[in-house]
Amino acid sequence: MDQKRLQSGIAGLDTVLDGGYLANRAYLVRGQPGTGKTTIGLHFLAAAADNGETSLFITLEEPVEQLKNTAQGLGLNLWSTTFLDLSPTTDFFAQVQTYDIFSPAEVEREPMTREIVEQIESLKPQRIFIDSITQFRYFAADAFQFRKQVLSFLRFLRERGATVLFTSEDSEAAPDDDLQFMSDGVISLKLEQHERSLQVSKFRGSDFRSGQHSIQLTSTGMVLFPRLIPDIYGHSLEMETISSGIPEIDELLDGGIERSSITVITGPSGVGKSTLGSQFMKEAAGRGERSVIYSFEESRETLLRRSRGINIAVDAMLEQGTLSVVQIEPLRYSPDEFADLVIKEVEQQNVQIVMIDSLSGYRLSVRGNDLVSHIHALCKYLQNVGVAVLLVNETENITGDFRATEIGVSYLADNIIFLRYLEFKGGLRRAIGVLKKRMSNFEKTLREFEISRYGMKVGQPLNQLHGILSGFPISTKEIVE
């Protein structure tokens, strides 16, 4: 049976939770100070206001006025929320209250419990946020009593029809393993090396999207970017061939690259990788198709100026809406944020070709995470929705020691086009060849090419040269002699 879902107030989080919180359950939001636990609760309560539901905020730490100011600053409307302030007041310090005979737990627990019960019985809230339940530990004589009290408390709230979010301060001194067992779901927040993430490790009665998901705390609250799982996007691969517009390159590729394919264009710096990718986009623009270049290295203006200089009419393409050039600062975007940016562009603008320039810049955005898994997920998503993907890969060696890629993404490619520098008779020349083409045959020879103000010019197969991949070719005539 379908169970009622409650929106979290955070679009990305609802995606991770497969539609939102299950009603009449209790969920633990855990993490170190400053990770965004209270912010999740404020979104939860604001969503109640949007849906016309009653809600209750039980605060045991921050004063109500401060919480209201925070919510107002984020633009979150809590008009339907009642606040129950159980945080310490200034009177406790000013009057130097001490407990000579009874423990603080015995003195303070009973009036606090009475306030909570009275408020819930009169208000009958549909949503309750408790920040933070860690304070309840100090009202229990030992761990057994704490566990028993929290279990009883959560059961009391659920029996009255409430969906509960409660936070805990996770630390080595006060671990919250017991709270994780007692909750119906666990949401963990982390802040590591200036990177914020959210992970759901438990969600009773429902599926959820596993893994760590990037989050940002902004001026309007929390923004979550679900980690991309390409399997959920089904699409049959399209075998239509996309021409480069240059007959000699199409001959190398047996007609061109296929739609829904992943093509790695690899070679050393300055050899013409981005130019080759732009050539496919130029031809696509002539068919009225939209392409996007995500530039991690060159500035947008530099890329446009270079394209103009080699007879690629970028200005007309931009004006007609057949090309978009997006400059990406890799240290600003996490992989999940970048994937979200690409997905929105593809789905909203009907994009047919996406070029990522380059994988070296993309690696910076990963910042220690698994590069291959992130680029795999993004490329497979694009492939599943019928987009042709061009990955620009820069190799370190100018000549010699030929490698297709140096970061282990060759397996992902349907096509690998490599560009090389050649040192021949005291001059530097360029060659292009195809190393792999999964969906059709391809030409096994290499061709020399030039890039000029008239565009990219590709010659006939270099049958007269031997040892091209070494970077130091010799004439076949010299071998015979």
N, C-alpha and C positions, 0 to 999 in steps of 0.2 A: 504494500500500500504506500502511496505517496504521502510523505509527511510534510507538514507545514514548515516552510522555510522563512527565516527572518533575515532581511538584508542587513549586511554589516555596516553599510554606509560608505564602504570603500569598494569601488567597482572591481579592482583587481583581486581583492580578497574574496569577494563572492565567487569569482572564477575559480580560485584555488579551492574554495569550500564546496565546489560543485553546486552553487546556487545560493549559498548562505548558511547561517546557523540553523540547525534543527531546533524547532520550538520546544520549550519545556525541558531543556537540558542545561547543564552547567559546564562552562568552559574556562580553562585556566590560560591566562596570558602571562607568560613568564619572561624574565630577562633582567639584565643589569640596569642600574639607574641610567636614564637618558636614552633608552632604546626605543621609546614610543608607546609604552604600555597604556598610559593614561590617554594618549591620543586615540588609540584604538577604541577605548571605552567611550570617549566623547563622540566619535563617529557613530558608535552603536546607539547611543542615546539620541543623537541628532536624527538618525534613521527612524527612530520611534516617533519623533515629532512629525516627520514627513508623512508617516503612515497613520497619524492620529492615534497612536498608542500611548498609554501612560507608562512612565518610567521612574525609577528611583536610583539616585546616586548616593551610595553610602561611602563617605570619605573618612578614613581613619588617620590621614596624614595632612594633606593640604587643606587650608581653610576654604570655605565655600566661595567667598568673594574672589579669591585668587583663581579658582577653577572656572568661575563664570567669566572672568576677564580673559582667561586663556581661550575658552570656547568662542567668545566674542571676537577675539583677535584672529581666530582661524575662520571666522564666518560661519560657525556652526550654530544653528538655532536649537536651543534646548528649552523651548517654551513649555513643553509637556513634561519636563523633568522636575521632580521634587528632590531636594537635597537634604540628606540627613547627615549633619556634621558631628562626627564622633572624634574629631581630632582634638589633641590637647589644647586647652585655652591658656591664656596668660595668667589666669587665676591660680592654676596649679603651681606655677613658678613663684608668683608673687606671695602666695599664702604659705609657701614651703610645706606642702602637704606631705606627711609621712605616715607610715603604717607600722606602728610599734607592736601590735598584737597580731593582726591579720596580714596576710600577704596581699599585694596589689591585685592579684587574680581574684581573690575572694571578695575584695571590696568593690572592684570596678566592673566585674563581669555581669553581676545581676542587674544593675541599672542600665547598662549598655544593652543587654539582651531585651530588657523590657521596652526600651525605646525602639529597637528594631521591630519587635513583634507588633507593637502598637501602630507603628507607621505602615507596616505591610498589611495589617488587618484592615486599616481604614482606607488606604490608598488602592490596594489590590493591583499593584503594578504588573504590567506584562513583560517589562524588561527591568533587570536590576544589574547595576555595575558596582562592584565592591573594590575599593582601592585603598589599601591593599590588605589582603587577608593575612599577610605575614604578621601583622600586628596582633592577630588572635593568638599567636604562639605565646605571647607574653602574659596572656590571661589563663593559660593552662598550666597545671602543676607539672606535667611531664608530657612526653611525646604521645603516650597512649591516650591521655585525656584530650590532647589537642586533636588527634585523629578522630576520636569519638565525637567531640563537639562540632568539628567541621562537617563530618558526615551527617550528623543530625541537623545542622543548620541548612546545608544544601538540600536535604530531603524536605525540610520544612518549606523552603522557598519553592521547590518544584511542585510540591503538593498543592500550592496555591496558584499554580498556572504560570509561574514566572520563568523566563529564560534568563540565565545568570551568566555574567562575565565577571571573573574575579582575577586580580593580579597578585603576583608574588615576586619578591625580590630574590632572585637566584644568586647565591654566593656560596663559597666554600664553607664559610662559618655557619650558614643556615641553608642547607640544601632543601629543595622542595620536591624530592622524589615522592613523598607521601601524598602531596597534593596532586601530582600527576596521576597517581593510581585512583584517586577519588573523583577526578573530573571525567566528563564525557568526551572532552576534546582538549588537546594541548597545542597552543600556539606559542612558539619560541621566537624571541627577537634577539638579534645579535648586532653588535657594533665592533667590527674588527678592521683595523688599518683604515679607518675612515670610510669603511663600506658597511652599509646597513642591509640586513637581510631578515627575512621571515621564513619560518619553516613550520609546517603542521606535521606533528609526529603521531597524533592520535585524533580520530574523529569517528566516534561510535555511530553505527547505523547509516553510514554514508561513505561513498568514495570521496577522494580528494586528490589534488594534484601534489605529488610528492616533490622533494627537493627544496633547495634554498631559492627564494625569490627575492629579487632586489627591491628595496623600498627607499623612499625619500621622504623626509619630513620637510614640508614646504610651508609657505605662508598661508596656505589653505588647508593644511592638515597632512595626512599621510597619503602618499601615492605608491601603489604597489604594481610591480611589473612581473606578471606570472612567467615562470620559466617555460620556454617554448617546448612543447611536445608535438613533433610533427605528425605522429601517428593519428591524431584526432582530426587531421585535415585530409579527407579522402579525395583523390582525384586520379583519373586515368591519364597516363602519360601521353602527350601528344607527339606524334612522329613527324609533324610538319617541319620542313627544313627552312632555316633562316639563312639567307645569303648575306655575305659580307659586302657585296657590291664590287668586289675585286675578283675578276674571273680566275686569276692564278691561285688566290687563296681558296676559293671555292673548289678548284680542282684538287688542291691538297686535301680538302675536307670532304671530298666526294659530294659536293653540292652545298656545303655549309654546316652549321650546327643545328641540332634539333631543338624545337621548342620543348620546354620542360627538362632540358638537359643542364648539367653543371659542367662548365668549361673553365679549366685552369690555364691562364696565360702566364707563362713563367719565363724568367730571364733576368740578366743583371740590370743594374740601374741605367736608365737613359736609353735602353735599346729599342723602345717603342711599344711597350706592353699596353699602356693606356691608350695610345693612338690606335692600336689594333682593335681594342674593345670599343672605342668610340666609333670605329668604322661600321661595326654591326649596328650601332644605335643610329647612325646616319642613314643607313639603308632602311631600318625599321621606321624612321620618321617619314620616309617617303611613302610608306604604306599607311601612315596615320596612326602608328602605334606609339605608345608612351614608354620612355626609358628613364631610369634614374641612375645617377652616378653618386655613390657615397665615397667621398674623398677623405681619407684619413691622414694624408700627407701633404698634398698640394693645397694651397688656398684656392678658393673658388675662382677668384679673378685670374690667378696664374693658369689654372686649367683652361679657362675660357679663352684667354689670350693665346695660349699654345695651340688650342684647337682652331682658332681663327687663322693662325699662321700656316696651317697645313690643309687649308681648303675644306674644313668642316664647318658648315654654316650653323654654328651654335646659337647665334642670336636669333635666327629665324626659327630654329627648333624651340628655343625658350619662349619666344613670342607666341608660337602656335600651340604650346603646351605639350609638345611631343618629347621634351627633355626637361629633366629637373636635375640640378647639381646641388648636392647637399654636402657642405663641409662639416666634418665630424671632428671634434676635439676628443681624442680617445681617453684622456684622463678625466673627462667630464661624464662620459657615459659608461655604465656597466653593460655587460653583454645582454642582459635582460631588457634594459632600457633601449638599447640600440635595436634589438629584435622587435620590440613594441613599436618603435618608430618606423621600421621597415614594413611591418604588418599593416599598420594604418595607411601608409602610402599605397601599398599594393591593393588593399581592399577598397579604399576610397577613390583611387585615381585610375584603376584598371591598368596597372603597369604590366608590361610584357617582358621587359629586360631589366635586370638589376646588375650593376657592376660594383663590386667592393674593391676599392683601390687604396690600400693594398692589405694583404694579410699581415704584413709586418706592423702596420698601424693598428689593425684590429687586435693584434696580440696585446698591445698596450692596454686596451680597454678591459681585457680579461684579468690583468693584474694578479697573476699567480694561480688563477683557476685553470681548469682544463680547456685549453684553446680548441682542441679537436672536437670535443663533445659539443661545445657551443656553436661552432661553425657548422658542424654536422646537422644539428637541429634546425638552424636557420636555413641552410641550403635545402634540406629535405622538405621543409615547409614550403619554400618557394617552388621547388620542383612539384610538389603535390598540388599546388594551385595553378600550375601551368605556366610558370615564369621561367625564362631562360636566365641562368645565373652565370656571370663572368667574374672569376676570382683572379685578381692580379697578384702574382707571387714574385717577390724579388729574391734572386739567388745572390750569394755573396761573391762567388768567383766570377771574374770577368771572362777568363778563358780557362780551359782545362778542367779536370775533375767534374765532369758533367753530372748534374743532379736535377731531377725534375722539380722537386720541392725539398725543403729542409725541415719541414714541420709536420710531416706525416699525414698529409691530406690527399695524397695521390689516389688512394683507394676510393675517395669520394667522387672523383672526377669521372664524368662520362667522356670528356674530351680533354686532352692535354696538348696545348700548342706551345712550342718552345721557340724562343728567339735567342740568337747567339751572336757574339762578336767574333770576327775572324781577323787574324793578323796574316796578311798575305802581301808579299812583295813590298814590305815596308809601310803598308797602309792598313787602316782599320775599316773593315766591311761588316755587313750584317747578313745573317741567314735566318730563315724561318722553316720550321718543320713540324710535323704532327707525330707525337709519340704514342698517342692512344685515342681510339675512337670506338666507343662501346657499341654504338647502334648501327654502324655501317663500316664498309671498307674505307681505306684512306691511302693517299699516295705516300710511298715509303722514301721518297727522295727529299732533299732539301733545296730551297730556292733562295737566291740572294734578293734582298730588297733594299730600297732606299726610301727615306722620308724627306720630302721637299715641300716647298710652298704650294706645289700642285697636288699634294697628297701623298699617299703611300703607293709606291710603284714596286711590283714584284716581278722578278725575271723568270727565266726558264730553269728547269732542274739543273743543279750543279753536278752533272755527271762527270765533268772533267777534273773534279777535285776529290782528294782522298784525305781522311782524317779530320773532317770538319768539326766533329764533336770535341776534339782535343783542343780546338781553338787555333791550331797551327797547321792548316791544310797544306798539302802539296799537290802539284799537278800530276795527274795520272800519266802524263807523258814522261815526267821525271822518273816515275817508278819503273816504266818500261825501259828507259835508257839505263 
